[in-house]
């Protein structure tokens, strides 16, 4: 496809990351423009029906189309660009799409996890999140997958779960919440994804700092854990 692509982005958005990973895996050149979702520019409001990112601006000749919703962007790239990331078999392709949807459900659960307002709610969300990951672990075991979801072939499912596991790089520095405990196949997959160039480069070098600051500012139970950490760390150093 001969077109100029611009990915409208946000520094922390995992849905943007999956699109960036797919573009990188396909070797497609693109421009990336970050926006402040807390202070949305007028041009974003004008072209985004849902007021969200990612958006993919597709410029061809003198015309531009704007594609919204990450799942639609991924499918558009599959339809128009080389190096397919979906399986060729329709049944397996449907399976992959289903686990991509499950990945989106996990992201929603992660949002509930870091937004939980008190200890009881936090514990409930931790347990629910752990159970969702247990379903993924069972799927990996049944399919004997590795190192990627589809065995030796990197797929769109991997592009979706890379940003999911990235959250836990920050969560693990805050505390041991046990969400991924007892899931060795997930841990192996997570490690492989963390080393993949497309996954690493889907965020900026300041991503961990930005995410930590975002979590601290949430006013949630996790925010309180982070705040107490900051108080205790200088005391531990001076002891």
Secondary structure as UniProt FT lines:
FT   STRAND          4..9
FT   TURN            11..12
FT   HELIX           14..26
FT   STRAND          31..34
FT   TURN            37..38
FT   HELIX           42..47
FT   TURN            49..50
FT   STRAND          55..60
FT   TURN            61..62
FT   STRAND          63..68
FT   HELIX           70..80
FT   HELIX           90..115
FT   HELIX           119..143
FT   STRAND          150..151
FT   HELIX           156..174
FT   TURN            179..182
FT   HELIX           184..195
FT   HELIX           197..200
FT   TURN            201..202
FT   TURN            205..206
FT   HELIX           207..216
FT   TURN            217..218
FT   HELIX           221..238
//
